[in-house]
Amino acid sequence: MSNATQTPTKRPIIGYALYLLAATCFAINGTASKVILQNVDDATRVVQFRATGAALILIVYVAIRQRNKFKLSRRELWLLPAYGIAGMAFAQWFYYEAMSRMPISIALLLQFTAPIFVVLWVRFVRKEPVKWTIWIGLLLAFIGLAMAAQVWDGFNLDPVGFFFSILSMIALVIFFLLGDHVGKERDAVSVTMWALIFASSFWAIARPIWDYPWHVLTEVVKPFTTSDMSMPIWPFFTYMVIFGTVVPFVLAVMAIKHIGGAGASIMALSEVPVASAIAWIALGEVLHPIQIVGSAVVVIGIIVAEKARSHSPSAEVVAENSAAL
């Protein structure tokens, strides 16, 4: 049999559709998580539930399909814990703290500027060549952020929420850079499983699981600002773990096989407008027209920055490891 017949067929249309579906799941998860945060009022407990639940599901999956992936190399004994705690656990925690204090779309935009700083790291620390258009992307991103924050009007964003957004962006940069190393030794599914194992283990120590407020799962909430409809909160927890973490991650991995990491990293930005629309409808988070324009400018800036590193050796690995958030 020839090598040509053994090469998997890449279908870009399917890849883009799969990642759009994944981004939509992530976007809906933003609103579902905010509904939980409004009632639990403790971001660490929400992140703990998400990480632990998703870790358990992936452990079962890997145990059935890839049992050999439970073995860790000596190098991974420190790399994966750092990746799971400093990257994934902190990035999710800070993002949840941010979006509990400000519109989901703005918190997401601030976190999504991380790829720009990854490019700067690649250019000035690793000394890898990148396109000069990185500077255009960086300028557009900061102009857009200034518009979204309405800095000329006294900075209309919650200062604590803004602070946590910056911390989430820094944690995401660490996540990307460490992901560049862990992704070279194993597949994305087992990397995410181990990251979630260490993230959930960190939370089990920092916030003992036996003290978890399990009673919140039985609460009844009014999730939508446009309706007085009441419903139990547990479906939001279920969505957050299954359809907000595990399912979109699997879809993202499937999409990357068709469109590559660079294409997936661009498609991930579709989460921003989708999340904004869902939060607008469900939570009444209406943005001012100038904030909408600013958000669009930020997205364009990030796309330009992503294109600047599209030929960097580390670009594909960094993009592949961005799917888990």
VENMO-V449344 format. One record per residue. N is the residue number from 0. OMEGA is omega as a letter, one per 30 degrees, with the letter a starting at -180 (NA if undefined). NEAR is the number of other C-alpha atoms within 10 Angstrom. Layout:
N;OMEGA;NEAR / N;OMEGA;NEAR
//
This chain:
0;a;5 / 1;l;6 / 2;a;6 / 3;a;8 / 4;a;8 / 5;a;8 / 6;l;8 / 7;l;9 / 8;l;10 / 9;l;14 / 10;a;12 / 11;a;16 / 12;l;11 / 13;l;14 / 14;l;24 / 15;l;21 / 16;l;14 / 17;a;23 / 18;l;30 / 19;l;23 / 20;l;19 / 21;l;30 / 22;l;27 / 23;l;23 / 24;l;25 / 25;a;27 / 26;l;25 / 27;l;23 / 28;l;23 / 29;l;25 / 30;l;25 / 31;a;23 / 32;a;23 / 33;l;25 / 34;l;22 / 35;a;24 / 36;a;20 / 37;a;13 / 38;l;15 / 39;l;16 / 40;l;14 / 41;a;15 / 42;a;23 / 43;l;21 / 44;l;20 / 45;l;20 / 46;l;27 / 47;l;25 / 48;a;20 / 49;a;24 / 50;a;27 / 51;l;20 / 52;a;21 / 53;l;24 / 54;a;24 / 55;l;14 / 56;a;15 / 57;l;19 / 58;l;20 / 59;a;13 / 60;a;15 / 61;l;16 / 62;a;13 / 63;a;9 / 64;a;10 / 65;a;13 / 66;a;13 / 67;a;10 / 68;l;16 / 69;l;13 / 70;l;8 / 71;l;13 / 72;a;10 / 73;l;8 / 74;a;9 / 75;a;16 / 76;l;10 / 77;a;11 / 78;a;16 / 79;l;25 / 80;l;20 / 81;l;19 / 82;a;29 / 83;a;28 / 84;a;22 / 85;a;19 / 86;a;27 / 87;a;27 / 88;a;29 / 89;l;24 / 90;l;27 / 91;a;23 / 92;a;21 / 93;l;27 / 94;l;28 / 95;l;27 / 96;a;25 / 97;a;29 / 98;l;24 / 99;a;21 / 100;a;17 / 101;l;18 / 102;a;23 / 103;a;25 / 104;a;28 / 105;l;26 / 106;a;27 / 107;l;24 / 108;a;25 / 109;l;24 / 110;a;24 / 111;l;21 / 112;a;24 / 113;a;21 / 114;l;25 / 115;a;24 / 116;l;17 / 117;l;21 / 118;l;27 / 119;l;19 / 120;l;15 / 121;a;20 / 122;a;17 / 123;l;11 / 124;l;9 / 125;l;10 / 126;l;10 / 127;a;16 / 128;l;15 / 129;a;20 / 130;a;17 / 131;a;11 / 132;l;16 / 133;a;24 / 134;l;16 / 135;l;15 / 136;l;24 / 137;l;22 / 138;l;17 / 139;a;22 / 140;a;28 / 141;l;17 / 142;l;17 / 143;l;25 / 144;l;24 / 145;l;18 / 146;a;22 / 147;a;28 / 148;a;21 / 149;a;17 / 150;l;12 / 151;a;9 / 152;l;8 / 153;l;8 / 154;a;13 / 155;l;11 / 156;l;17 / 157;a;13 / 158;l;13 / 159;l;13 / 160;l;22 / 161;l;21 / 162;l;14 / 163;l;23 / 164;l;27 / 165;l;21 / 166;l;20 / 167;l;30 / 168;l;27 / 169;l;22 / 170;l;26 / 171;l;30 / 172;l;26 / 173;l;21 / 174;l;26 / 175;a;26 / 176;l;21 / 177;l;20 / 178;l;27 / 179;a;20 / 180;a;17 / 181;a;21 / 182;a;18 / 183;a;11 / 184;a;11 / 185;a;12 / 186;a;14 / 187;a;21 / 188;a;21 / 189;l;20 / 190;a;21 / 191;l;27 / 192;a;26 / 193;l;22 / 194;l;27 / 195;l;30 / 196;a;23 / 197;l;23 / 198;a;28 / 199;l;27 / 200;l;21 / 201;a;17 / 202;l;20 / 203;l;17 / 204;a;9 / 205;l;11 / 206;a;15 / 207;a;12 / 208;a;17 / 209;l;8 / 210;a;8 / 211;a;13 / 212;a;10 / 213;a;10 / 214;a;7 / 215;a;14 / 216;a;16 / 217;a;10 / 218;l;13 / 219;a;13 / 220;l;17 / 221;a;15 / 222;a;23 / 223;a;16 / 224;a;13 / 225;a;11 / 226;l;9 / 227;a;10 / 228;l;10 / 229;l;11 / 230;l;13 / 231;a;14 / 232;a;20 / 233;l;16 / 234;l;11 / 235;l;21 / 236;a;21 / 237;l;16 / 238;a;19 / 239;a;28 / 240;a;22 / 241;a;18 / 242;l;20 / 243;a;28 / 244;a;23 / 245;a;24 / 246;a;17 / 247;l;24 / 248;l;26 / 249;l;17 / 250;a;20 / 251;l;28 / 252;l;24 / 253;a;17 / 254;a;29 / 255;l;24 / 256;a;17 / 257;a;20 / 258;l;20 / 259;a;19 / 260;a;24 / 261;l;20 / 262;l;22 / 263;a;27 / 264;l;28 / 265;a;19 / 266;l;22 / 267;a;21 / 268;l;19 / 269;l;18 / 270;a;24 / 271;l;23 / 272;l;18 / 273;l;19 / 274;l;24 / 275;a;25 / 276;a;18 / 277;l;21 / 278;l;23 / 279;a;18 / 280;a;15 / 281;a;17 / 282;a;19 / 283;l;14 / 284;a;17 / 285;l;14 / 286;l;16 / 287;a;11 / 288;a;11 / 289;l;15 / 290;l;20 / 291;l;19 / 292;l;15 / 293;l;24 / 294;l;28 / 295;l;20 / 296;l;22 / 297;a;28 / 298;l;24 / 299;l;20 / 300;l;26 / 301;l;28 / 302;l;20 / 303;l;23 / 304;l;30 / 305;l;26 / 306;a;21 / 307;l;22 / 308;a;27 / 309;l;19 / 310;l;15 / 311;a;16 / 312;a;13 / 313;a;19 / 314;a;23 / 315;a;21 / 316;l;21 / 317;a;24 / 318;l;23 / 319;a;26 / 320;l;27 / 321;a;22 / 322;a;25 / 323;a;22 / 324;NA;17
//
